[in-house]
Amino acid sequence: MTSIDVAAPPQDVLERTRAAIGPLLRGALAELPDETREVVGFGLARQDFSTAALVLLSARTIGDGDEAVRVAAALELAHLHDQLHADLMTRAVSRSRQPSAWVQFGDDRAVSAADALLSLAFAALTRREVTVLNVALLSVVDGYVQEIEMDERDDVDMAEHLGVAAAKHSALTAAACELGALAAGASRSQADHLGRFGDDVGLARKHVDDVLAIWGGAAVSGRPLYDDMAHRRRTLPVVAAMNAGIDVYAVEAEPGELAALVERAGGRRWCEQQAELLLARALDHLRQVTPRARAAGELSGFAREVTTARCARARTPVPAVPSQPTAESRADRTSS
């Protein structure tokens, strides 16, 4: 079993990823009509390229990552497809501190761009790779369907919320790691372990995102302090508090007071602990691969940076302007 030291990744991981897949993305965009290319370019400019980075880092834990560049570009296009649709479904008005594509260009152009992105992604993949990606995207769709059904009910079940979180936020990261491994010549067992690694990292990141959407503030999360409380969203910290017997939204209080209530009930700490446990489980899957040591260190460091390290940074006090509730709490819900 390989020992893995969890260390911060090189600061240029995402920049190197952008440079590696940039020519393929530009080539793909050149095939699009001008109006569609404008929307796609707008979306790509705001991507952090973490999905593509997972593909490349996973490949390098196995062997040569050159073939994985094609897969990484395709997965980044598929990720943007998912985000465009998510913003449309939730009527999220912003993403990454910028207007959502449907706000900037209208619904029709956003839908057309999302459809074009999926076509470009599939065109770049082999039949086997398309099958893996398609299963992941169907999981995301199923997660949204389940979430809509849950929003219409008053009862709160943690297992259901975790199932939706996994379907929406883990499927693509799992596919990215699995396909990256396969592109580098991984065995079926190695690809399965890296897929499970990606699944755990994706769910850990969701727990962290939900913590930061309440307590992170604009400097950390890009969203106002107590944002989810202001819009009375049933995110994982809130559900954890409810499961502890605190009916959070039955209380008439300011967002900051509701956030304090959730924290006292253990909702914040529970999410942070879950993220830590999921990361530990992910790293155990990585060890089972018997990866290249240097590449494994970079992948484990990257996984830590996008999950538990972000919670640690949110514990550092920063000036923030509290969020104000609006009449359109459902309309401007953002998708993490």
C-alpha positions in Angstrom: 0.0 0.0 0.0 1.4 3.4 -1.0 1.8 6.1 1.6 0.5 9.5 0.6 1.4 12.8 2.2 -1.4 15.2 1.9 0.2 18.5 0.9 -1.0 21.6 -0.9 -0.8 21.3 -4.6 1.5 23.5 -6.7 -0.2 26.9 -7.2 -0.1 26.5 -10.9 -2.2 23.3 -11.2 -5.2 25.1 -12.6 -3.1 27.3 -14.8 -1.3 24.3 -16.2 -4.6 22.6 -16.8 -5.9 25.7 -18.7 -2.8 25.7 -20.8 -3.0 22.0 -21.6 -6.6 21.9 -22.8 -6.8 25.5 -24.2 -5.9 24.6 -27.8 -8.5 21.8 -27.8 -11.2 24.1 -26.4 -10.4 26.8 -28.9 -10.6 24.3 -31.7 -14.0 23.0 -30.5 -15.4 26.5 -30.1 -14.3 27.4 -33.7 -16.9 24.9 -34.9 -19.8 26.8 -33.3 -21.9 29.6 -34.8 -20.9 33.0 -33.6 -23.8 33.5 -31.2 -23.4 30.1 -29.6 -19.6 30.6 -29.4 -20.1 33.9 -27.5 -22.2 32.2 -24.8 -19.8 29.3 -24.5 -16.8 31.6 -24.3 -18.5 33.7 -21.6 -19.0 30.5 -19.6 -15.5 29.1 -20.0 -14.0 32.4 -18.9 -15.5 31.8 -15.5 -14.7 28.1 -15.1 -12.1 27.2 -12.5 -11.1 24.1 -14.6 -11.1 21.8 -11.5 -13.0 19.1 -13.4 -10.3 19.0 -16.1 -7.6 19.1 -13.5 -9.0 16.0 -11.8 -8.9 14.2 -15.2 -5.2 15.1 -15.8 -4.1 14.5 -12.2 -5.8 11.1 -12.1 -4.2 10.1 -15.3 -0.8 11.0 -14.0 -1.2 8.8 -11.0 -1.3 5.9 -13.4 1.0 6.8 -16.3 1.3 9.1 -19.3 -1.3 11.9 -19.1 -1.0 13.0 -22.8 -4.1 11.0 -24.0 -6.1 12.4 -21.0 -5.8 16.0 -22.3 -8.6 15.2 -24.8 -10.7 13.7 -22.1 -10.1 16.6 -19.8 -11.3 19.1 -22.4 -14.4 17.0 -23.0 -15.2 16.8 -19.3 -14.8 20.5 -18.8 -17.3 21.2 -21.7 -19.7 18.7 -20.1 -19.3 20.5 -16.7 -20.1 23.8 -18.3 -23.2 22.2 -19.9 -24.3 21.1 -16.5 -23.8 24.5 -15.0 -25.7 26.3 -17.7 -28.6 24.0 -17.3 -28.4 24.2 -13.5 -28.6 28.0 -13.6 -31.6 27.9 -15.9 -33.4 25.4 -13.7 -32.9 27.3 -10.5 -33.0 30.7 -12.1 -29.7 31.5 -10.5 -28.9 35.1 -11.4 -25.1 34.9 -10.9 -22.2 32.5 -10.9 -18.6 33.2 -10.0 -19.5 36.8 -9.2 -20.8 37.4 -12.7 -24.3 37.3 -14.3 -25.5 33.8 -15.3 -25.5 33.0 -19.0 -29.3 33.1 -19.2 -29.3 36.6 -17.6 -26.6 37.8 -20.0 -27.9 36.2 -23.2 -31.4 35.0 -22.6 -32.9 31.5 -22.1 -32.9 30.4 -25.7 -29.2 31.2 -26.3 -28.2 29.6 -23.0 -30.1 26.4 -23.8 -28.6 26.3 -27.3 -25.1 26.7 -25.9 -25.6 24.0 -23.3 -26.8 21.6 -26.0 -23.9 22.5 -28.2 -21.4 21.9 -25.3 -22.8 18.4 -24.8 -22.4 17.6 -28.5 -18.8 18.8 -28.5 -18.0 16.8 -25.4 -19.4 13.6 -26.8 -17.7 14.1 -30.1 -14.3 14.2 -28.4 -14.8 10.9 -26.6 -14.7 7.2 -27.5 -17.9 5.1 -27.2 -16.8 3.7 -23.9 -16.0 7.1 -22.5 -19.3 8.5 -23.7 -21.1 5.7 -21.8 -19.3 6.7 -18.5 -20.1 10.4 -19.0 -23.7 9.7 -20.0 -24.3 7.7 -16.8 -22.9 10.6 -14.8 -25.1 13.2 -16.5 -28.2 11.1 -16.0 -27.3 10.9 -12.3 -27.2 14.7 -12.2 -30.6 15.0 -13.9 -32.0 12.4 -11.4 -30.6 14.5 -8.6 -32.5 17.6 -9.8 -35.7 15.7 -10.2 -35.4 14.3 -6.6 -34.6 17.8 -5.3 -37.7 19.3 -7.0 -39.8 16.6 -5.3 -38.2 17.2 -1.9 -38.8 20.9 -2.2 -42.5 20.2 -2.2 -42.4 18.3 1.1 -42.0 19.5 4.6 -40.3 16.4 6.0 -36.5 16.3 6.2 -34.6 13.1 5.7 -30.8 13.3 5.8 -30.4 10.2 3.7 -32.5 11.7 0.9 -30.5 15.0 1.0 -27.2 13.2 0.9 -28.5 11.1 -2.1 -29.4 14.3 -4.0 -26.1 15.9 -3.1 -24.2 12.9 -4.3 -26.2 12.6 -7.5 -25.8 16.3 -8.4 -22.3 17.0 -7.2 -20.3 13.7 -7.2 -21.2 12.0 -10.5 -19.1 14.3 -12.8 -16.1 14.3 -10.5 -16.2 10.5 -10.3 -16.4 10.3 -14.1 -13.5 12.7 -14.5 -11.2 10.6 -12.2 -12.3 7.3 -13.7 -11.9 8.5 -17.3 -8.6 10.1 -16.6 -7.3 6.9 -15.2 -8.6 4.8 -18.1 -7.0 7.3 -20.6 -3.6 6.5 -19.0 -4.1 2.8 -19.2 -5.5 2.0 -15.8 -6.8 -1.5 -15.0 -10.5 -1.8 -14.2 -9.7 -2.0 -10.5 -7.5 1.1 -10.6 -10.2 3.1 -12.6 -12.9 2.0 -10.1 -10.9 3.2 -7.1 -10.1 6.5 -8.8 -13.8 6.8 -9.6 -14.7 6.3 -6.0 -12.0 8.8 -5.1 -13.7 11.4 -7.3 -17.1 10.5 -5.9 -15.9 11.1 -2.3 -14.1 14.3 -3.2 -17.2 15.6 -5.0 -19.5 14.9 -2.0 -16.9 16.4 0.4 -16.8 19.5 -1.7 -20.6 19.8 -1.5 -20.5 19.7 2.3 -17.8 22.4 2.2 -19.7 24.5 -0.3 -22.8 24.4 1.9 -20.8 25.6 5.0 -19.2 28.4 3.0 -22.6 29.5 1.6 -23.6 30.4 5.1 -20.4 31.3 7.0 -17.8 32.0 4.2 -18.7 35.5 3.2 -17.9 37.1 -0.1 -14.1 37.0 0.3 -14.1 33.2 0.7 -17.2 32.0 -1.3 -18.1 34.9 -3.5 -21.5 35.0 -1.8 -22.8 37.2 1.0 -22.4 36.1 4.6 -25.4 34.0 5.7 -26.6 33.8 2.1 -28.4 30.4 2.4 -30.0 31.4 5.7 -31.3 34.7 4.1 -33.0 32.6 1.4 -34.1 29.8 3.8 -32.5 27.0 1.8 -32.5 23.5 3.2 -28.8 22.8 2.7 -26.8 20.1 4.5 -25.9 22.2 7.7 -29.5 23.1 8.0 -30.8 19.6 7.6 -28.2 18.4 10.1 -29.6 20.9 12.6 -33.1 19.8 11.9 -32.2 16.2 12.4 -30.8 17.3 15.8 -34.3 18.5 16.7 -34.0 22.2 15.8 -36.7 23.4 13.4 -34.6 26.2 12.0 -37.0 28.0 9.7 -39.8 27.9 12.2 -38.0 30.6 14.1 -38.5 34.3 13.1 -35.0 35.7 13.2 -32.4 37.5 11.2 -30.1 35.4 8.9 -27.1 35.8 11.3 -29.2 34.5 14.2 -30.4 31.5 12.2 -26.8 30.7 11.3 -25.9 30.8 14.9 -28.8 28.5 15.7 -27.6 26.0 13.1 -24.0 26.2 14.4 -25.1 25.6 18.1 -27.1 22.6 16.9 -24.0 21.2 15.4 -24.8 21.6 11.7 -21.6 23.4 10.8 -19.3 21.0 12.6 -21.2 17.9 11.3 -20.6 19.1 7.7 -16.9 19.8 8.4 -16.4 16.4 10.0 -18.2 14.7 7.1 -15.9 16.5 4.6 -12.9 15.3 6.6 -14.2 11.7 6.7 -15.0 11.8 3.0 -11.5 13.1 2.1 -9.9 10.4 4.2 -11.9 7.7 2.4 -11.0 9.3 -0.9 -7.3 9.1 -0.1 -7.7 5.5 1.0 -9.1 4.7 -2.5 -6.1 6.5 -4.0 -3.7 4.4 -2.0 -5.4 1.2 -3.4 -4.3 2.3 -6.9 -0.6 2.0 -5.9 -0.1 5.3 -7.8 3.0 7.2 -8.8 4.1 8.9 -5.6 4.7 12.4 -6.9 1.4 12.4 -8.9 -0.5 11.0 -6.0 0.8 13.7 -3.7 -0.3 16.4 -6.2 -3.8 14.8 -6.6 -4.2 14.4 -2.8 -3.1 18.0 -2.2 -5.5 19.3 -4.9 -8.4 17.3 -3.3 -7.6 18.8 0.1 -7.5 22.3 -1.3 -10.9 22.1 -2.9 -12.5 20.5 0.3 -11.3 20.8 3.9 -8.7 23.5 3.4 -11.5 25.9 2.3 -13.3 25.3 5.6 -10.2 26.1 7.5 -9.8 29.4 5.7 -13.4 30.3 6.4 -12.6 30.1 10.2 -10.4 33.1 9.8 -12.5 36.2 10.5 -13.0 38.5 7.5 -15.1 41.6 7.1 -18.3 40.8 5.4 -21.7 42.4 4.6 -24.6 40.2 5.8 -27.0 39.1 3.1 -30.5 40.5 3.0 -33.5 38.3 2.4 -35.4 38.9 -0.9 -38.8 38.0 -2.2 -37.1 35.8 -4.8 -35.3 33.3 -2.6 -35.9 30.4 -5.0 -35.3 32.4 -8.1 -31.7 33.4 -7.3 -30.6 30.2 -5.7 -27.1 29.3 -7.0 -25.9 25.8 -7.8 -22.6 24.9 -6.2 
